[in-house]
Amino acid sequence: MDPSFALETLLTHADLDPEELGIAPPIHQSVNYSAASMEEFDALNDQPRPERYYRRYGNPTQARLERVMAAIEGAESALATASGMGATTTTLLTLLSAGDHVVAQESMYGGTLSLLRDTLPRFDIAATLIDQSDTAAFEKAITARTKLIMIETPSNPLLRLTDIAAVAALARTHNILTFADNTVATPVNQRPLEQGVDLVMHSVTKAVSGHADVQAGVVCGRDELIERIWQAHIQVGSVISPFDAWLALRGLRTMSLRVERQNQCAQAVAEYLALHPAVRVVNYPGLADHPQHDLAKRQMRGYGSLLSFELRGGQKAAERLIPFLRIPVRSPSLGGTRSTLVRPAAMWSNELTAQQLAEAGVPGGLIRFAVGLEHERDLIADLDRGLATLAPAIGR
């Protein structure tokens, strides 16, 4: 597939199989495949990432998903997994060994923070978490043991940004690999590999598949790195099902349409909230007063579907508002067709302690709003109605 094609074309054509005449890809459900001879069996057994051998090693439907993801991220190769955390965990277990050190961010997805804070230290792997908005902080955190810098930009749920090109350049001068979580931005809005990052991952569960009916992950990068991760993957066993791979492929075809619509809607919702007297702060990189808006304009094409905000009444006001809203549902996850909202402090309380949440900058009253495909007029009207119930408490 010609890499010069636009993203929309790659989404539709990057996985085409000249031997498959069906317009829709088939689902290859079989766990194992037969070999015509001992020689063929030996070749399959020795071949990295065979598509037709044993499902934990690869699968034809999974391979089609991987080809599309590699193409739209500008990568040589990709590996699909059973979840975003499966992709992250397998990658870290591949790249890090006992005695190693990783530099990451204070503001990241809760599952990633739990992995870095609680699980990796059990294997004598240390992590230093820094303020991602300060590139100099990354350099100060580097030690002789540092093997990896992991970033997430925009971060979930605070929508803080990392200067991707600057951190990637810094890592190269120290011979350190970089690994970016691009879930919130999506390849429609941002491509970290183009800015010098070595590996990029997605929770395919979110906007990539986009319909809240798939759980999957993916990591994209150079062939050599992805093959190393695959070797660990067949031991970890975070294997995507063929049906989830097929559903993810179907969702991918419309990702650019969905994400561009969500960009537009989230921008309108963020601008409305930023002017409402009941709202203390709105976190969205598309707002002109976001402290890193200039960086967002420089490294992003759009600003995504995710925003967060705090009310002047704090956690009590947040708990009063959420039940009054009719359109967004109280639910985890993001990037789907329906808008969802949640208090991250409540959602991640099973993974992070109250102190860890505070260190990550996640107050109890923070509301994360993942904009879906509803019309912004209806979402804003719903918010206006809900926020009006708080008026007596804030003296509006």
Beta strands, then each sheet from edge to edge (+ up, - down):
strand 1: 77-81
strand 2: 101-105
strand 3: 126-130
strand 4: 146-152
strand 5: 177-181
strand 6: 199-203
strand 7: 217-221
strand 8: 279-283
strand 9: 306-311
strand 10: 329-330
strand 11: 340-342
strand 12: 367-370
sheet 1: 1+ 7- 6+ 5+ 4+ 2+ 3+
sheet 2: 8+ 9- 12+ 11- 10-
end
